[in-house]
Amino acid sequence: MARKSRKGIDTATTELVNTHNTYNAAGYVRLSVEDNKKRGDSVETQKSILENFIALNPDIKLRDFYIDNGTPGTNFVRPAFQKMLADAESGIINCIIVKDLSRLGRNAIDTGYYIEKYLPSLNCRFISVNDDFDTNDTDNGVGVMLPLKNVINEAYALDIGRKIKAQQRQAMQSGEYVGARPPYGYLKAPDNCHKLIVDALTAPVVRCIFDMFLDNTSLNEIVLRLNAEKIATPSHYRKEIGLITNENLVGNGLWQTFTINRILTDEVYVGDMVQGKSRSTARKQTSVPESEWIRVQNTHEAIISREIFEQAQARLKDIAASSAAKQKKPYTTNIYKGKVFCGHCGGSMHRERRLRKKTDDVYFFICLSNTRKARDSCISYQMPEAALTETLLTVIQSHADAVIGNSMKLRKYTDDIESRHQDVKAELTALRQEADKNGRMFKSLYESLVSGLITTDEYRSMRENYETKASDNLSRAAELETRQAELEKQVTKYCELSDLISGVENSGITAALIDCLIDRIRIFSDRRIEVDFSFSSGFDLISEVLGDE
């Protein structure tokens, strides 16, 4: 059961007095990731402390251990914790024992609620062994310190994150490698994961890349040679040796120019450690100014000499300067950006330009697979942008009548769509009323159990029935709201598409039209094109509306 519903318990109507001679206790054990380094907080240590305490208290019988391993204490959405609360509600346990208050949780407000409100409402005893706290012992004075201890535990949870970052930064300043996976060309030392050692299999590839580059080989040519020799890319090599298991982290298996450039500019290959290039801010990685990078020299064996590395940097600067020095005429806006793909290999097509002195420049699209990936990996051809626009205009006009006609129907059936909207609102109202009714019945159900009107088995059966109904109602309500919102969104978008298409003869093909109308354009060597229109997919609900009419 969710925490929200548990916080809704009416403690005024459930103040009970424990009449048990023996307590059926739950031993709750929690271990977070950072606690793994503390021997005193291990699962076995916590269990031992609880078992020893129970052995000295004959009125307490251990029912079971509830263990959450590797879960933070800042929230209470933990499997074992939720199972324990469910067992407390159903009467299976009536006592919870923890090693200390931080094991229950490190959120001051919620921890205090469970100890001071929720558990007493179930007549469930709570004991924190190391804090000498027992809800049955109201005269020990420890209760006064309870809120303060909870606040301290919450502050600790926040502080531990800062300490981990500080320790990591200190490790960087000491020249220790803190990355998850080693740079291409290196491995982590077997006896020290913060030490880099040369990888005999990939270091020669790194040296070859530098040699080819200093031999005036272009980045494109280096890529072609590596792909032709079928040398595994960094991500595929890491997958082969087990450093990567997630398929999403593995590329297409082909070397790219940006990978070569990254290797050529990485100081790790001269034996220096350069880290701290980015930082996590609000769970997002942001770049750090180079002046703040952490550099430590001679931390590991070099693959490339400093002389060779400096020569490579000098050539990269010369190439950049030469490119910048050329007087460049700006390109016109590419209205097809990100939309044009090769119909043969599936790769993204590159827009290039031929300069003209007396007439407008000529733009065309080409597939770069032969020059950027591997020779003879695709058919060599080009498509003039003007020809693409002309062909695309014909294709769009052939679909225009159907789209505009459907849009007119949608506008005509506005009243019917609004009627559907009102029907959805009515059903949602009924679902909410039933949810309120189930909530009241659920509350009275527990009161009936406490007063003895129903048995524990009857309580469990009826509770499961109400929870199933509540869950079904919530799912149905969410489905209705999502479906209605999506329908209204689709109607608006479809009508906007219709307006764009209807004006194509006057305004021509524009960037706005391409962005809203087209998902993908595939070009073939015979200048034939295939177009994936946005209105041919993603409008399922509109299709249903039109099909009903």
N, C-alpha and C positions, 0 to 999 in steps of 0.2 A: 504494500500500500504506500502511496506517495506521502512525503513528509507533510504536504499541505493539509491532507485530510487528517493526519494525526494531530496537527496543531489545532484542529477544529474541535477536539474533545472537550466536552463541558465538564470541567473538574468539579463544579459545584454539585452535580448530580451523581458523581462517582466517587465520593469520599468514602473509602472503605477502611476497615480495620482488619489487619491480617490475623486470621484465626488458625494458620498452619503451625504445627509444631516443628515441621521440617521444611526447609526452603529447597525447591528444585532450582538449582543455579545454572546460569550460563556463564562460562568463562570466556570473556571477549578479549581477543588478541588482534592487534593491528600493527602492521609493520609497513612503513612507507619506504620509498626508494632510498632517501637519505639515511634512514635508520639502519639500513643494511650494513653500514660501516661501524655500527655501535654494537659491541658484543652484548652489552647489558640489555639491549632492546630486541634481541633475536626472538623468534617465535618460541623456540625451546626454552629460553630463559623466562619469558613471560608465562608460559604454561607451568613451568616448575614453581614459580612464585605463587601462582594461583592454587596449584595443587597442595603446596605446603600450608597455605592459609586455610584451605578447606579442611585439611587433615586436623587442624587445631580447633575447628569449630564444628562440633557434632550435629548442630542444628541445620547445617548446610550440606546438601547432597549435590554433587556435580552431575548435571543432566547431560551437558555436552560442551565442547569448545566451538566457538564461532570465530573463524579466522579470516581476516582480510589481509592478504599479503601483497605489498607493493601499492597500497592505496593511500592517498593523502588524507590528512585529518581536517582539511579546511572545508570539506563538504561531507554530507552524510549519505550520498548515493553510492553505497557500498553493498555488495551482494549479501555478505554474511551479516552485516549490521541490520539490513532490512529484514532478513530472515529471522534474526533474533527478536526484533520488535514484533513481527507477526506472531511468533511463538509466545511472546509475552501477552499479546492481546488475546490469544486463544487459550491462555492459562497453562500452557505446557511448561513454562518457566515463570517463577515469581521472584527471581533474584538475579542481578547481573553484577559480575565481579570483574574488575580490570586491575592491571598492575598500577597505573596512575591515571590521573585525569586526562593527560595528553593522549592516551590510547583511545579514549572515547571520542575525542575530537579536539581540534585546535581552533574552532570557531566559537568565540566567547558567548555570543548571543544564543546560538542554537544548542551548544553544549549545556548552558545554564537552563534552557527550556526543558530539555530532556530530563535533566536531573531533578529540577525543582517543580516541574509541572506535569510533564507527560508520564513519567514512570510512577510517581505517586498516584496519578489518576487510575492506574492499573493495579494499584496496591503492590507494586513491584519494588522490592528493596534494591538499593544500589550501593556497592562497596568499592572504594578505591584503596587498595592495600597500602601502597607506599605513602599515600597522603593521609592515612589513618582516618578516612572519611567513611561514614556509614549512615545512611538516611534513617536507620532505626535508632541511632544514638544521637539524640538532639541536644545532649548536654556537654558534648566534647569541645564545643567552641570552634571546631574546624569549619563549620558551615559559614562563618563570617568571612573566612579567607577564600571561599569557593569562587566568587566572581572575580577576585583578583588573580587567582591561579588560572582561570580560564582566559583572562585577558593576556596574561604572561605567555600561555601556550600559543595563543593566536599570534602574538608578536614574534614568537620564536619561529612559527611557520613562515612569516613574511621575511624574517631576518635570514633564515637558512638559504633562501634564494639568492640574497645579496652576497652571502658568504661564499656560495658556490662560484658565483661570477668573479669575486675577488680572488679566490684560490686559482681559478682558471687563468686570470690575468697574470697572477704571480708566476704561474707555471710558464706562460709565454715569455715573460721577462727573464726567466731562468733558461730559456732556450729549449724548453720541452715542447714536443709536438702534441697539440690537443685536438687535432682533427679526428673525425670518425674513421676516415679512410686515408691512407697515405697517398702522396702525389704520385702520378705516373712516373715510373723509373725507380721507385723506392718501395720498401716494405717496412712494417714495424718490427723492431727487434723482438725475438721470441721471449726474452727475459725482461723487456721494458717497453711497454706500449707507447711510451712518450719519446722513444729514440728511433730515428730513421736509419735504415741500412740499405745499401744499394741492391736493387733487384737485378740479378744477372741476366734475366730474360728480357727485360724492357729497357734497361739502361742503354744498351747498344742502339735501340731505336731512337732514343733521345739524342744521342751523339750523332746519329745519321741525319736527323732533322737539322741540327745546327750545321753540320758539314755541308749538306745540300744548300742550305740558305746562304752560307758564306761563299758558296761556289756560284752565286748569282742565279740560283734556281728560284723561281717565283713560288709563292705560297700555293697557288693553284696547281703548279707542276708537282710540288711535294705531295699534295693530296692525291693526285693521280697515281704517282709512283707507289705510295703506301697502299692505296686501294688495289692497284694492279697486283701487288705482291701479297695481297690478302693478309696483311698484318692487322691483328685485332686492335680495335680502337680501345682507348682507356676504359670505357665503361664495360665493353664486352670482355676485356681481359679480367677486370675485377669480378665480373660474374663467373668467369671460368674458374677462378681461384677461390670463389666463395665469399668475396668481400661485398658483393651485391646480390641480394635475393629478390628484390622487388623489380618486377618487369618494367614498371613505370620509370625506373631510373636508368634503363638501358636504351640507348638510341637505336638508329636504324642500321648500325654496323659499318657505316662509312665514315671515313675521316672527313673533317670539314676545315676550312681555312681558319675559322676562329679557334679551333682546337690547336692548330699549329702555332698560331700567334700567341696563345696563352702559354704554351710550352716555351717559346722563344723569349718571353718576357718574365718568366718565373725565376726569381733569384734563388729558389731552393736548390737549383741544379749546380750552383757554385759553392754549396755547403752552408749557406746562410738560411736562417729561419725568419720568415716574414709573416706575421700573423696579426690578427685583430683588424682585418681589412673591412669588416662589417660588424654590426652589433644588432642585437634583437631589441626592437622597440615595439611594444604593444603586439608581440608575437609576430612581427614582421622584420625581415632582415633589411637593414639600411646601410648604405655605404659610409665608410669613415674616411675623412680626409687623409691623404698620404702622410701628412705631418704627424698623425696620431698612430700610424702603424707601429707595431712592435718589431724591431729588427734586432736580431742577435747573430753575430757572425761566427763562422766555423763551428757549428753545432753538430755537423755530421759530414760524412765523406762526400766530396764533390763528384759530380758526373762530368761537368764541363769546367774547364779552367776559366778563371776570371778574365783572362785576355780574350778568349773566344767569345765569352758572354758579352763583353764590352763591344767587340767588333760587330756582333749581331745587333746590339742596341743601336750602334752608330748607323748600320745599314737601314734599320727600321725607321730611324729619324730622317735619313736621306730620302727614303721612299715617300714618307709623309710630307716632307718639305717640298719635294718635287711635285707631288700631287697638288699641294696647296698653292704652289707658285703658278700653276697653269691657270690662265684666265678662263673662268668657267661661265658659260651662259646657263642660267637657271633652267631646269626642266619645267615643263608645264605640269599642272596637277594630274596625278594618275588616278582617274576616277575608278579604275579597276583594281586598285591596290588590295591584295590579299584574296582576290576572287578568281584569278586566272591560273589554271593548272594544265600540265601536259596530259593529253589524252592517252599517251602511250605508257609513260613511266609513272605518272601520277605526281611528279614533282612540281613545285611552284615555278611558274614561268617568269623570266626576268624581262623588265621593260628597258629597252635600249633606244638610243637616238642616233640618227645620222644628221649632221649639221649641213645646212644649206645656206648659201650666201644671199641668193636673190629670192628664194621662196621659203615658205615655212619649213621648219625642221621636220623630218620624217621619224615617227616613233613606231616601234615594232616589238613584238614579244618573241623571245627565244627560250628554248629549254637548255639549261646549263649543265645537265647531267654529264654530257660528254667532256666538258672542260672542268667541272668542279668535283665530280664523283669518280667516274671511270670511263675510259675511252670505249666507244661503241656500246655504251650502256643504254642508249636511246637513239631514236631517229633524229638526224640533224635537219631542222627546218625552222622557219620563222613565219610569223603572222603579223602583217601591218596592222597597226591600231585602227586605222581608218576602215580597213576591210572587216575587222572584228566588229566595229561599231555598226557598220552597214548591215552585216549579217545578223547581229543581235537585235537590231531594230526590227527586222523582218520577223524574227522569232517572237519578239514581244507583241507585235501587232497581231500575230496569228492567235495569241492567247487573250488578247485584250477584250474581245467581245464576251467571252465566258466570264472573265473576272468582273467586268463592268455590270453584266447581267446579274450575276450573283449579288453584287453590292446593292443593286437596285432592289432586289428581293429582300435583302436584309433591312434596308431602310423602310420598305413597305411593311415588313413584319415586325416593326419596332414595338407595336402594341402587344403582339404575341410574345416577344422576348420579355417585355416588362411583366406580362402575365406569368411567365415562367419564374421570373424573379420574385413575384409576390407569393407564388406557390412554395418556393424555397424558403422564404422568410416565415411562412406559416408553419412549415415542417420544422424549421429550426426552433421556433417558439414552442412547439409541442415537445420537442426533444429536451429543451431546457426545463420545461415544466416537469417532465418525467424525471429529469436529473435531480431537481429539487425534491421531488417526492421520494426518490430512492435515497437521497441524503437524509431526509427525516426518518425514513424507515430504518436506515442503517444505524442511526443514532439510538433510536428506541430499541433496536435489536440488542445492542450491547447492554443497555439498561435492563432489558428483560433477562439477559444472562446473569447480570449481577444480582438481580432480585430473585433469581431462582425460577422464573416463569418458564424458561427453556433450558434444555441441557446443553452441555458443551458441544456435543455432536450436532444437535439441531442448530446451534449458533454457527458452527463452521459451515454447515450445508447452506443455510440461509444467507450467510455472509458471502459465500462464493457465488451464489445466485445473483445477489445485488451487485457484486463487483463485476460480474460478467455483463449484466445489463448496462451498468454505468460505462464500462469499456466500449460496448457496442454502440451506445448512444453517442459517446465522444467521437468514435471513429466515423459514424454516419454524419454527425454535424460537421466535422472537419472536411469530409468528402464533399458535402453539399456546398460549403462556403468556398472551398477551393475551386470546385467545378463552376460555380456561378461567376466567381471573379475571373476565371480563365475565359469563360464564354464572353463576358463583357469586354475583356482585353482583346480577344480575337476579333470580335465585331468591329471595334474601333480601328485595329490595325488593318483589317481587310478593307474597310472603307477608305482608309488613307492610301493603301496600295492602289485601289481603284482610281482614286483622284489623280495619283501620279501617272498611272498608265493612260488615263484619258487625255492627259496633256502632253504625251510623249511626241505627238506629231508636230506640235507647235514649239515646244521647248527643247526637243531632242533628248538624247540620253544624258542624264546628269549623275553626279556622284550620289545625290540623295536617292535617285531612282534605283541605282545599282545597289546601294546599301540596303534599301528596304525590300527590293524586289527579288534579288538574286543571292543564292547561297554559294554557288560555285559554277564556274565556266570551264569546260574542258575543250582544249583545242587539239585538232589532229593535223597530221602532215598534209592532208589534202584540203586544208582550210575549212574543214567541216567543224562545227561546234556543237557541243551538248550543254544544255543549261539546266541546272537544278534551281527551280523557282521556289521562293519561300511560300508562295500560296499553294504549292502542290503538296506541302507537308506542314504539319504544325497547326492545322485548322480543323482538327477532327470534330470539335464540338459544333463548329459552323456547318460542316458537312451534314451532321445529324439534323440541325435545324432546317437546312435547305431540303434534306431528304424527307423530312416530315411534312413538308408543305406540298 
